[in-house]
Structures are given as structure tokens and as C-alpha cells.
Amino acid sequence: MNSDSDREKILRHVLDRWKAGVDAHEPQQIAALFTEDAIFQGLHPYSVGRPGVAAYYDSQPPGLTAAYRILETRAPAEDLVLGYLAVGFSFTDRPTLHVSLSVLVKRTEEGWHISHYQVSRLD
């Protein structure tokens, strides 16, 4: 996991499933991609754990879709990958919302899961 391509492959494995869950409006599917104790910060107050992730995505409007681009990756430890991304959330009734997203994915016994998720609007 020393190269950018290795880290990107790990991130894409998780984030492609996250995107599929967002696009299909499947909050439980999205929440399953997070660790049990994940810190989650969308554009609402933060939560800890999968129930908060599911509630956040359940509150999103139908038709919401996500497109992401990985900008930077790092491996702060052997079982961690940090990603910094540009994300566009598209809606059916308003302009696309462009945000920056930092995720920390962690290797668990079940595979790679998101343990930290932080969205920022840089207006």
C-alpha cells in the first residue's frame, strides 16, 4: 500500500459502493460501509456510528447523486488510508453542491470501512 495507485484502489473500492448507495437512496447500504464507531460529519451536526450515517442519508432527497474525484491519498498507518476528494452532489431540483471530503478508511476483519468522514463547503 505504498503507492498512490494502491491507496486509490482501496479508496475506490469503498467509495464506489458509497456512491452506488447514495445514487440508489439506500441509507442502510451506505451505513454498512462505515465502522461501528465512525465519526461522521456531513453538512449537519456530527454523529458517531452507523445509525447516524443511515439517518443522515435517509434525510437526503430522492434523486440525489454523487460524483467524486480523488485529489490526494496518504497512508498514515499500515491499516489506514486517508483520502481527500472533490465531490459534487447533484439534485433534481437545484444546482449541484460542490464540497471537499476527507475520509479515513480502516482495514477491519470484514474489509475496508470508513472510520472518519468530514465534508467541508469551501465557498
C-alpha positions in Angstrom: 0.0 0.0 0.0 2.9 2.3 -0.6 1.9 3.7 -3.9 -0.8 6.3 -4.8 -2.4 3.7 -7.1 -2.6 1.1 -4.2 -4.3 3.7 -2.0 -6.6 4.9 -4.7 -7.7 1.3 -5.4 -8.6 0.8 -1.8 -10.5 4.1 -1.7 -12.3 3.4 -4.9 -13.4 0.0 -3.6 -15.2 1.7 -0.7 -16.2 4.9 -2.4 -17.7 3.3 -5.5 -20.1 1.4 -3.2 -20.8 4.6 -1.2 -21.7 6.4 -4.5 -23.9 3.5 -5.5 -25.7 3.7 -2.2 -26.2 7.5 -2.5 -27.4 7.3 -6.1 -29.9 4.5 -5.2 -31.0 6.2 -1.9 -30.0 3.2 0.2 -29.1 4.6 3.6 -28.6 1.2 5.3 -26.3 0.1 2.4 -24.2 3.3 2.9 -24.1 2.9 6.7 -22.8 -0.6 6.3 -19.7 0.9 4.7 -18.7 2.7 7.9 -17.2 1.3 11.1 -19.4 0.8 14.1 -17.8 3.8 15.8 -17.3 6.0 12.7 -17.2 9.8 13.2 -19.5 11.2 10.5 -19.7 14.9 9.6 -21.9 15.8 6.7 -23.5 19.2 6.4 -25.4 18.7 9.6 -24.2 18.2 13.2 -21.8 15.2 13.5 -22.8 11.8 14.7 -20.9 8.7 15.8 -21.8 5.2 14.4 -23.8 3.7 11.7 -27.3 4.8 12.9 -26.3 8.4 12.5 -24.9 7.8 9.0 -28.1 6.0 8.0 -30.3 8.8 9.4 -28.3 11.4 7.5 -28.6 9.7 4.2 -32.2 8.8 4.8 -32.9 12.5 5.1 -31.4 13.3 1.7 -33.9 13.9 -1.1 -34.7 11.1 -3.6 -32.7 11.7 -6.9 -29.6 12.8 -5.1 -26.4 11.5 -6.9 -22.8 11.8 -6.1 -19.7 12.1 -8.3 -16.3 12.1 -6.7 -12.7 12.7 -7.7 -9.7 11.7 -5.6 -7.3 14.5 -5.2 -4.8 13.2 -2.6 -4.1 10.0 -0.7 -1.9 9.1 2.3 -1.3 6.1 4.4 -0.8 7.3 8.0 -0.5 3.7 9.2 -0.5 0.2 7.7 -4.2 -0.4 8.1 -5.4 3.2 7.3 -5.9 5.1 4.1 -6.7 8.9 4.0 -8.4 10.3 1.0 -9.1 14.0 0.1 -11.7 14.3 -2.6 -13.8 16.8 -4.6 -17.4 15.7 -4.6 -20.4 17.0 -6.5 -23.8 16.2 -5.1 -26.4 16.6 -7.8 -30.1 17.2 -7.1 -33.2 17.0 -9.3 -34.4 20.5 -8.4 -31.4 22.7 -7.6 -27.8 23.2 -8.7 -25.0 20.7 -7.9 -23.4 21.2 -4.5 -19.6 21.0 -4.7 -17.8 20.0 -1.5 -14.5 18.8 -0.2 -14.5 15.4 1.5 -11.9 13.8 3.7 -12.3 10.1 4.5 -10.2 7.8 6.6 -10.7 4.2 5.7 -9.6 1.4 8.0 -9.0 -2.3 7.4 -11.2 -4.4 9.6 -11.8 -8.1 9.8 -14.7 -7.5 7.4 -12.6 -5.5 4.9 -12.1 -1.7 4.4 -14.6 0.6 6.1 -14.9 4.4 6.6 -13.9 5.4 10.1 -14.0 9.1 9.6 -15.9 11.3 7.1 -15.7 15.1 7.0 -17.4 17.3 4.5 -16.5 20.9 4.0 -18.0 23.6 1.9 -15.3 25.9 0.6 -17.4 28.9 -0.7 
